[in-house]
Amino acid sequence: MIDVEDLISLVRNYNPKTNDDLIRRAYAYGREMHAGQYRRSGEEYFTHPVAVAALLTEQRLDDSTIITALLHDTIEDTKSTYKEIERLFGAEIAELVDGVTKLTNLQLSSTETKQAENFRKLFMAMSKDLRVILVKLADRLHNMRTIKSLPQEKQVRKSHETMDIYAPLAGRMGMQWMREELEDLAFRVLNPKARSSIIRRFITLQRETGDVVQKITQDIQAELEREGIKAEVFGRAKKPYSIWRKMEEKGQGFSRLSDIYGFRVITQSEGDCYRVLGAIHQRWRAVPGRFKDYISQPKSNGYRSIQTTVSGRDGKRVEVQIRTRQMHEVAEAGVAAHWSYRDGVRAENPFAVDPAKWLASLTERFENAEDHDEFLEHVKLEMYSDQVFCFTPKGDVVKLPKGATPLDYAYSIHTRIGDSCVGAKVDGMRVPLWTRLKNGQSVEIITAEGQRPQATWIDIVVTGRAKAAIRKSLREEDRERYIKLGRELARVAFDHVGKKASEKALRTAAKRFGLPDGAEILARLGSAELRAQDVVEALYPELAKTTGDEIDAARAVVGLSPEQSFTRAPCCQPVPGERIVGITYRGRGVIVHAIDCPVLEKFEEQPDRWVDLHWHSGRHPAVHTVGFSLTIRNDAGVLGRICTLIGEQKANISDLEFADKKPDFYRLLVQVDLRDVEHLHTVMTALEAESDVAEIKRYRNPERSP
């Protein structure tokens, strides 16, 4: 355990004017209150608050925050009281300790609805004093670093909570180093095999190529010296979880992933940042679409940096961040830089944002959320998102989350513009509404009187504001249609457990979900805001759990009229669990497409042919064929092992074709029969983890459209 004098020395390093007497008294009081308490590891409990305080000294925080860390568990776990802390250490510290105590009691790992409700409270607690969340984040970081002493079940629960809430919150606050460490610590618990596999491959790569980081660092340094630019260059391999996430997003194996190294250049001035960028781009080829200028367009949390990706030594992709020393300090501390001290005074960093303004900008986006679940969805969307800057036809800048579409852009301008949107032009070219916008593009929205939002728009937009506006409009405009569809969904789900979806049953379900009446239950079922399975489980939990009958493949889709038949589109091969839409064909019934199928673009101007569909809730048989493009090593026994691996996942190979043969690898097109989207991910994950698989991705062929 860190001694009190050592802790004071850590504070005095950046704040010579610290009130060391107050810190000593807090240290002694905390130790006395926690006397006789021990952690699961066997250490004195007080070692934890001291470690949290030490973590906060790394962010150069004020005395009040350090003392709050020392006392943050006293009200919760000892005989100490708010009034006693207020009497001994003042009102400010008592308020902070009380705030951390309330956060601790929120139990964020409970059910989704409860979690959303607590997220609202979390933002309310933060709005009083953001230092409360800084202490809580440091508390969570130390707990994750020492999580091995907890029972496995609790480790998993805490890790999910960290991955879902605390890590993205740290990232949104600009504390990227903390986000990365929290994610990696949680990843170690949730998927230890994947993490070990990545580390082993790193070691193998290092053995084969030597210290790539040092070589590239020297390359960049030499180029800057040649241009006469004074700057520091730092390089590192990315964290295992960051690499795993890239593998998942790109559907690539480790050997195909190139940008696994990151480099940082710290310059003396803003002008030097652009000179460094020029030198790097002159020397190495820039990767298109991977350049971001957060100096001219800073993030809301104060983050400023130029980010680019280039093809460096041996063709390896390398990410480079370029920033000044002051920008770097804010990038490391994020919103916490506002309280940062140096030489006994608050550091005057021009890039540090006012926490109150940052919090206001974050919370104003959630005010329109009508219920807790919707609020949670908005919060998670905003926290996980990066930003894209687009231009209006007049040249004004519109800031949107990464992945935003023209529909998000339209709703960000005005709800009326979004509701009446019929098309969009990006840089003067007509594009589908589901196009993902990129930095610097100019967007023009085409509207038409009488146009109303469509149900499929929910899956196209990514911003909370757009989703809320679309849902509200759909509820108002299409309530009767949704009630009709919801009644069919309820009937099928209730029939599945041998019950009737009577008015009384629906009224009872409405009470359970806190809704006004049975009609609202049906409307929400029809608009996909509520699952029929959840309604059944709320009324008949035992029946819902015990039923294990497979869904008849001929009745797998809900939303068709009795005389309509359906077939799965061969171009996108949708599976149960994915969002789907139907397109009617004369004499051929309804063809079911995945919502993101590019073929749907052909029917954008024919809304009368679109049919709202949902997969039947329940267990589906493994009869839904999906194509995979698989690149494997050309060696004896590899193909046999791959086929065995697919079989071990209870999946059947219905067709296999060699698309390409090379001396060192084969590319196969494999058709596999699957139950649902979960089964699909299980098979893909098993194949990705196989060392002889260089690449696996889902194979879709728009040319096979019906």
Secondary structure, 3 states (H helix, E strand, C coil): CCCHHHHHHHHHCCCCCCCHHHHHHHHHHHHHHCCCCECCCCCECCHHHHHHHHHHHCCCCCHHHHHHHHHCCHHHHCCCCHHHHHHHHCHHHHHHHHHHHHHHCCCCCCCHHHHHHHHHHHHHHHHHCCHHHHHHHHHHHHHHHCHHHCCHHHHHHHHHHHHHHHHHHHHHCCCHHHHHHHHHHHHHHHCHHHHHHHHHHHHHHHHHHCCHHHHHHHHHHHHHHHCCCCEEEEEEECCHHHHHHHHHHHCECHHHCCCCEEEEEEECCHHHHHHHHHHHHHHCEECCCCCEECCCCCCCCCCCCEEEEEECHHHCEEEEEEEEHHHHHHHHHHHHHHHCEECCEECCCCCCCCHHHHHHHHHHHHCCCCCHHHHHHHHHHHHHCCEEEEECCCCCEEEEECCCCHHHHHHHHCHHHHHCEEEEEECCEEECCCCCCCCCCEEEEEECCCCCCCCCHHHHCCCHHHHHHHHHHHHHHCHHHHHHHHHHHHHHHHHHCCCCCCHHHHHHHHHHCCCCCHHHHHHHHHCCCCCHHHHHHHHCHHHHHHCCCECCHHHCEECCCCCCCEEECCCCCCCCCCCEEEEEECCCEEEEEECCCHHHHHHCCCHHHEEECEECCCECCCCEEEEEEEEEECCCCHHHHHHHHHHHCCCEEEEEEEEEECCCEEEEEEEEEECCHHHHHHHHHHHHCCCCEEEEEECCCHHHCC
